[in-house]
């Protein structure tokens, strides 16, 4: 048959170099019991069972042995702790192990709390979005929301610069959050409609007629003489520049193209770097 395992049992004399009546030793014993009770509570041990377990062992060294049995320690660490003959040293080792386990639980709970918070925010946002969609359907606002997507597509076709696109996207998000029945909705929508109708990146030939410009300003705007004068001054300077330097407009167009090419090269360079 199978051989039975045999062992020789030697009873060890537990010794302590510290007087059990010493205040420091008593404080260590109480701290170990308090922290062990806290660990048991956080692990979900019922209070009644925990009290019976702690109060059932009076001898400090034996209590340290009991604590080490329930700790999640590697076998070699538990064996080293149990082989320590001095009661005070064994109690200190058990207390350190308990503190480490409590610190691990703190870190674990903090991580779980952060994850739950992030999940909670996402779930809350999803729930609110679903509720908003339901309200919009009941109010018949789906057509207005389709208009927002239509505006977003029209904006994409404009090929705006980064700072311009960022500002327009901010207004689009405001429009999405605003009720179509509010006055603010119409203001934002009118602004975005105006943006999409502007001739972005399209240049026209300047035909400056100061007399005609003055007549138009007088017909369209009453008063505002200072403002009209400034406009006419600007047009006069612009006309003078074109007369003295007829190639200036062509040069400006070239500069714009160079700038666009430079931005494109930078974008391609960054893309290549990311790809690499």
C-alpha positions in Angstrom: 0.0 0.0 0.0 0.9 3.7 0.0 3.5 4.8 2.6 2.1 7.0 5.3 3.7 10.3 6.1 5.3 10.4 9.5 6.5 13.4 11.5 8.2 14.0 14.8 6.5 16.6 17.0 8.7 18.7 19.3 6.9 21.1 21.6 8.7 24.5 21.6 8.8 26.7 24.6 7.4 30.1 23.7 9.5 32.8 25.2 9.2 36.5 25.4 11.9 38.9 26.4 9.2 41.5 27.3 7.2 41.6 30.5 3.5 41.2 29.6 2.6 43.9 32.0 4.8 46.4 30.2 2.6 49.3 28.8 4.4 49.2 25.4 3.7 45.4 25.1 0.1 45.9 26.1 -0.3 48.7 23.5 1.2 46.4 20.8 -1.2 43.6 21.8 -4.2 46.0 21.6 -3.1 47.5 18.3 -2.8 44.1 16.7 -6.3 43.1 17.9 -7.8 46.4 16.7 -6.3 46.2 13.3 -7.1 42.5 13.0 -10.7 43.3 13.8 -10.7 46.1 11.2 -9.4 43.7 8.6 -12.0 41.0 9.5 -14.8 43.6 9.2 -13.6 44.8 5.8 -13.4 41.2 4.6 -17.0 40.8 5.5 -16.7 38.6 8.6 -19.9 38.8 10.7 -19.3 41.0 13.8 -20.4 38.3 16.3 -18.1 35.7 14.8 -15.3 38.2 14.7 -15.7 39.1 18.4 -15.7 35.5 19.4 -12.6 34.8 17.5 -10.7 37.8 18.9 -11.9 37.4 22.5 -11.4 33.6 22.5 -7.6 33.9 22.5 -6.1 35.8 25.4 -2.4 34.9 25.1 -0.7 37.6 22.9 1.6 35.2 21.1 -1.1 32.7 20.3 -3.3 35.5 19.0 -0.4 36.5 16.6 -0.4 32.9 15.4 -4.1 33.0 14.8 -3.9 36.2 12.8 -1.1 34.8 10.7 -3.3 31.8 9.8 -6.0 34.0 8.3 -3.6 36.4 6.5 -3.2 36.0 2.7 0.6 35.4 2.9 2.9 33.1 1.0 3.5 29.8 2.8 7.1 30.6 3.5 6.2 33.9 5.1 3.7 32.2 7.3 6.2 29.6 8.3 8.8 32.2 9.1 6.3 34.1 11.3 5.3 30.9 13.1 9.0 29.9 13.7 9.7 33.2 15.5 9.9 32.2 19.2 9.8 35.7 20.7 6.2 36.7 21.3 6.8 40.5 20.8 8.7 40.0 17.6 6.1 37.7 16.3 3.3 40.1 17.2 5.1 43.0 15.4 5.6 40.8 12.3 1.9 39.9 12.3 0.9 43.6 12.8 3.1 44.6 9.8 1.4 41.9 7.7 -2.1 43.1 8.8 -1.2 46.7 7.9 0.0 45.7 4.4 -3.2 43.8 3.8 -5.2 46.9 4.9 -3.2 49.1 2.6 -3.8 46.6 -0.3 -7.5 46.7 0.4 -7.4 50.6 0.4 -5.7 50.6 -3.0 -8.1 48.1 -4.4 -11.2 49.9 -3.1 -9.9 53.2 -4.5 -9.4 51.7 -7.9 -12.9 50.1 -7.8 -14.4 53.5 -6.8 -12.7 55.2 -9.7 -13.9 52.6 -12.1 -17.5 52.8 -10.8 -17.4 56.6 -10.9 -16.3 56.5 -14.6 -18.9 53.9 -15.4 -21.5 55.8 -13.5 -20.9 59.0 -15.4 -21.0 57.2 -18.7 -24.2 55.4 -17.9 -25.7 58.6 -16.6 -24.7 60.4 -19.8 -26.1 57.6 -21.9 -29.4 57.6 -19.9 -29.7 61.3 -20.3 -29.1 61.2 -24.0 -31.8 58.5 -24.4 -34.2 60.5 -22.3 -33.4 63.6 -24.4 -34.0 61.6 -27.6 -37.4 60.4 -26.3 -38.4 63.9 -25.3 -37.4 65.2 -28.8 -39.4 62.5 -30.4 -42.5 63.4 -28.3 -42.0 67.1 -29.1 -41.5 66.4 -32.8 -37.9 67.8 -32.7 -36.3 65.1 -34.8 -36.4 67.3 -37.9 -34.5 70.0 -36.1 -31.9 67.5 -35.0 -31.5 66.3 -38.6 -30.9 70.0 -39.5 -28.0 70.0 -37.1 -26.4 67.0 -38.8 -27.0 68.7 -42.2 -25.2 71.8 -40.9 -22.3 69.7 -39.6 -21.9 68.1 -43.0 -22.0 71.5 -44.8 -19.3 72.8 -42.4 -17.1 69.8 -43.1 -17.2 70.8 -46.8 -15.9 74.3 -46.1 -12.4 72.9 -45.1 -11.9 75.5 -42.4 -8.7 76.0 -40.5 -8.3 74.4 -37.1 -9.2 77.4 -35.0 -12.2 78.2 -37.2 -13.4 74.6 -37.2 -13.1 74.4 -33.4 -15.3 77.4 -32.9 -17.9 76.3 -35.3 -18.0 72.8 -33.7 -18.5 74.4 -30.3 -21.5 76.3 -31.7 -22.9 73.1 -33.3 -22.7 71.3 -29.9 -24.5 74.3 -28.3 -27.2 73.9 -30.9 -27.6 70.2 -30.1 -28.1 71.0 -26.4 -30.5 73.8 -27.0 -34.3 73.3 -27.3 -35.5 74.1 -30.8 -38.4 76.1 -29.2 -36.0 78.6 -27.6 -35.0 81.9 -29.1 -31.3 81.0 -28.5 -31.7 78.0 -30.9 -32.7 80.3 -33.7 -29.8 82.7 -33.1 -27.2 79.9 -33.1 -28.8 78.3 -36.2 -28.8 81.6 -38.0 -25.2 82.2 -37.2 -24.2 78.7 -38.5 -26.2 79.2 -41.6 -24.4 82.4 -42.2 -21.1 80.7 -41.7 -21.8 78.0 -44.3 -22.8 80.7 -46.8 -19.6 82.6 -46.5 -17.1 82.2 -49.4 -14.4 80.5 -47.4 -11.0 80.2 -49.2 -12.5 81.9 -52.3 -11.0 85.2 -53.5 -12.6 87.7 -55.9 -11.0 90.4 -57.9 -11.1 93.9 -56.2 -13.1 96.5 -58.2 -12.9 99.6 -56.1 -15.2 102.6 -57.0 -15.0 105.1 -54.2 -18.0 107.2 -55.5 -20.2 104.1 -55.8 -19.1 102.9 -52.4 -20.0 106.2 -50.8 -23.4 106.2 -52.4 -24.1 102.6 -51.2 -23.0 103.5 -47.6 -25.3 106.6 -47.6 -28.2 104.7 -49.0 -27.9 101.7 -46.6 -26.8 103.5 -43.4 -28.1 106.8 -41.9 -25.5 108.8 -40.0 -22.4 106.9 -38.8 -20.2 109.4 -40.7 -17.1 108.4 -38.8 -17.6 104.8 -39.6 -18.2 105.5 -43.3 -15.1 107.7 -43.4 -13.0 104.8 -42.1 -14.4 102.4 -44.6 -13.8 104.8 -47.5 -10.2 105.4 -46.2 -9.6 101.7 -46.2 -10.9 101.3 -49.7 -8.8 104.3 -50.9 -5.6 102.8 -49.4 -6.5 99.5 -51.0 -7.1 101.1 -54.4 -3.8 103.0 -54.2 -1.9 99.8 -53.4 -3.4 98.1 -56.4 -2.6 101.0 -58.7 1.0 101.2 -57.5 1.6 97.5 -57.1 -0.7 95.7 -59.5 1.0 92.4 -58.7 0.3 92.6 -54.9 -3.1 90.7 -55.2 -1.4 88.0 -57.1 1.4 87.9 -54.5 -1.2 87.6 -51.7 -2.9 84.7 -53.4 0.5 83.0 -53.8 1.3 83.6 -50.2 -2.0 82.0 -49.2 -1.3 79.0 -51.4 2.2 78.7 -50.0 0.8 78.8 -46.5 -1.8 76.1 -47.4 0.9 74.0 -48.9 3.1 74.4 -45.8 0.2 73.4 -43.5 -0.5 70.4 -45.8 3.2 69.4 -45.7 3.2 69.7 -41.9 0.1 67.5 -41.6 1.6 64.9 -44.0 4.9 65.0 -42.1 3.1 64.5 -38.8 1.1 61.7 -40.3 4.2 60.0 -41.6 5.9 60.3 -38.2 2.9 58.7 -36.5 2.8 56.0 -39.1 6.5 55.3 -38.6 
